[in-house]
Amino acid sequence: MDIFVKHLGLTDYEKTWKDMKDFVSANPENDEIWVTEHQPIFTTGLNKKNSYVPETNIPHLFVDRGGKITYHGPGQLIIYLLINLRKNNLKIRQLVDIIEKSIIKLLSIYNIKNSYSKKNAPGVYVSDKKIASIGMRVKNHYTYHGLSLNIDMDLSPFKLISPCGFDGLEMTQVSALNNDYNDDIGSTLVKLLQHNIK
């Protein structure tokens, strides 16, 4: 079964979230990967305990993915995975592992070494700083939401929150670790995900 890829460009988070829910509810025949970046927004997942929403002009939404608060903005690569777990014989934990390993492989391709994942804190880290976050939801055996990878963005809004619920967690991005990346980075990650899911 093929995984179709849609490049959406810069999108509004709330509209894209609604589109994902509509896609999954329609019980589609094929899996899809959506590639986008969002207008500035804070989102908080289903784990709202001890979650602090900053007072700022940046909008905020409570959403139905896993995890706590994070920030999205231009210059951050967003990949949404609308994957039928049953048809692909996958568990959600297996898919998260695939996402993390694909990001780690991508970073090594771009000469960013020593990236790693953490067992109880999904995402990818470099030198104790987080470079990629993961938040998923499963409905009708389909996943939606996905990953965010910081490429070349304004990281300052992360300082207003405890990213993913971790006080003092610093964020980093590809451009801070290797300026010699190119616009193919998103397409390369999509290909890694496609290969590793199938």
Secondary structure, DSSP 4 states (H G I P E B T S, - for coil): --EEEEEEEEE-HHHHHHHHHHHHHT--SSEEEEEEEESSEEEE-S--TT-----SSS-EEE-SSSSSEEEE-TTEEEEEEE-BTTTTT--HHHHHHHHHHHHHHHHHHTT--SEEEETTEEEEEETTEEEEEEEEEEETTEEEEEEEEESS---GGGGGS-GGG-TT--B--HHHH-S---TTHHHHHHHHHHHHH-
